[in-house]
């Protein structure tokens, strides 16, 4: 299996640190690059190549650092404690929040985001333990006429007419 196709849950917790790092960092890099494109085009408007690359690195680097902090903290805590439970994910989320706080140079932002990410990590681990989906797969409804029907409501049935049935007219 290619290392770029690795997913976080391909191996049990506490093993395959490299594969887990690649799995989390590919999503962090995609999110960071997406946000950087928005930031460069819509918000900061840097002039020249070097300021643009610096802005991309400013946005993408900390997100990858947060993903790495979560992954490695969870990996180390799992191996040190010898248990695979929700506390490991909470501490990983707190570590990611610390990286965010350092990026924003704010202790309060680090504590609040660490608490938020820790709770999110705990809920994610709980979803894996209990077997439900944290982010369920989105299913779209397709019409039989066109595969690109994105309407919110279905149309009337094909046998629909404006005439009323004969028994309702008698009443």
C-alpha positions in Angstrom: 0.0 0.0 0.0 1.3 3.5 -0.9 2.1 5.7 2.1 0.1 8.5 0.6 -3.0 6.4 0.5 -2.7 5.5 4.2 -5.6 6.3 6.5 -5.4 7.0 10.2 -7.3 3.9 11.3 -5.4 1.5 9.0 -3.4 0.3 12.0 -4.2 0.1 15.7 -3.5 3.0 18.0 0.1 3.1 19.2 1.6 1.7 16.0 2.7 3.0 12.6 3.5 6.5 13.6 4.7 7.5 10.1 1.5 6.3 8.4 -0.6 8.1 11.0 1.5 11.3 10.5 1.0 11.1 6.8 -2.7 10.5 7.1 -3.3 13.5 9.3 -0.9 15.8 7.6 -2.3 15.3 4.1 -5.7 16.6 5.4 -4.0 19.4 7.2 -2.0 20.4 4.1 -5.1 20.3 2.0 -7.0 22.5 4.4 -4.1 24.8 4.9 -3.5 25.3 1.1 -7.3 25.8 0.6 -7.4 28.5 3.3 -4.2 30.0 2.0 -5.6 30.4 -1.5 -8.6 32.1 -0.1 -6.5 34.3 2.2 -4.1 35.3 -0.6 -6.8 36.1 -3.1 -9.5 37.6 -0.9 -7.9 39.0 2.3 -4.2 39.7 2.5 -3.4 40.4 -1.2 0.4 40.0 -1.0 2.5 41.6 -3.7 5.0 39.3 -5.4 6.0 35.7 -5.2 7.9 35.6 -1.9 5.2 37.4 0.1 2.6 35.0 -1.4 4.7 31.9 -0.5 5.3 33.3 3.0 1.6 33.8 3.5 0.9 30.2 2.3 3.5 28.9 4.7 2.1 31.1 7.5 -1.3 29.5 7.1 -0.4 25.9 6.2 2.5 25.3 8.5 0.7 25.7 11.8 -2.2 23.5 10.6 0.2 20.8 9.8 1.9 21.4 13.2 -1.5 21.0 14.9 -2.1 17.7 13.1 1.4 16.5 13.9 1.0 17.5 17.6 -2.3 15.6 17.8 -0.9 12.5 16.1 2.3 12.2 18.0 0.8 13.1 21.4 -1.9 10.4 20.9 0.7 7.9 19.7 3.1 8.6 22.7 0.3 8.7 25.3 -1.1 5.4 24.0 2.2 3.7 24.3 3.1 5.2 27.7 -0.3 4.5 29.3 -0.8 1.2 27.5 -4.5 2.0 27.0 -6.4 3.0 24.0 -9.2 5.3 25.3 -10.7 8.7 25.0 -8.2 10.4 27.3 -5.5 9.9 24.7 -7.5 11.9 22.1 -8.3 14.6 24.6 -4.7 15.1 25.4 -3.9 15.1 21.6 -6.5 17.8 21.1 -5.0 19.8 23.9 -1.6 19.5 22.3 -3.0 20.7 19.0 -4.6 23.6 20.8 -1.3 24.6 22.3 0.2 24.8 18.8 -2.7 27.0 17.8 -2.1 29.2 20.8 1.5 29.6 19.9 0.6 30.4 16.3 -1.8 33.2 17.5 0.6 34.2 20.3 -2.3 33.9 22.8 -2.5 31.7 25.9 -6.2 32.2 26.1 -6.7 31.1 22.4 -4.5 28.1 23.0 -6.5 27.0 26.1 -9.9 27.5 24.5 -8.9 25.8 21.2 -7.2 23.0 23.2 -10.3 22.4 25.2 -12.5 22.5 22.0 -10.2 20.2 20.1 -9.8 17.9 23.1 -13.6 17.6 23.3 -13.8 17.0 19.6 -11.1 14.3 19.8 -12.9 12.7 22.7 -16.2 12.6 20.8 -14.4 11.2 17.7 -12.8 8.4 19.8 -16.2 7.7 21.4 -17.7 7.3 17.9 -15.0 4.8 17.0 -15.5 2.8 20.2 -19.3 2.8 19.9 -19.4 2.3 16.1 -21.2 5.4 14.9 -20.0 8.0 12.4 -18.7 11.4 13.6 -18.9 12.8 10.1 -21.4 10.6 8.2 -21.1 10.2 4.5 -23.3 12.5 2.5 -25.7 10.8 0.1 -27.2 12.9 -2.7 -30.5 12.1 -4.3 -30.5 11.7 -8.0 -33.5 12.0 -10.3 -34.3 9.3 -12.8 -34.4 11.9 -15.5 -31.1 13.7 -14.9 -28.2 12.7 -12.7 -27.7 16.4 -12.0 -31.0 17.1 -10.3 -30.1 19.2 -7.2 -33.6 20.4 -6.4 -34.7 20.3 -2.8 -38.2 18.9 -3.4 -39.3 16.3 -5.9 -41.8 17.2 -8.5 -45.3 15.9 -8.8 -45.8 12.3 -9.9 -45.9 11.6 -13.7 -49.6 10.6 -13.6 -50.6 13.9 -11.9 -53.6 15.8 -13.5 -55.6 18.9 -12.6 -58.9 17.1 -12.8 -60.5 15.9 -9.5 -61.6 12.3 -9.1 -65.3 11.6 -9.8 -66.2 10.6 -6.2 -65.0 13.9 -4.8 -67.2 15.8 -7.3 -70.3 14.1 -6.1 -69.8 15.4 -2.6 
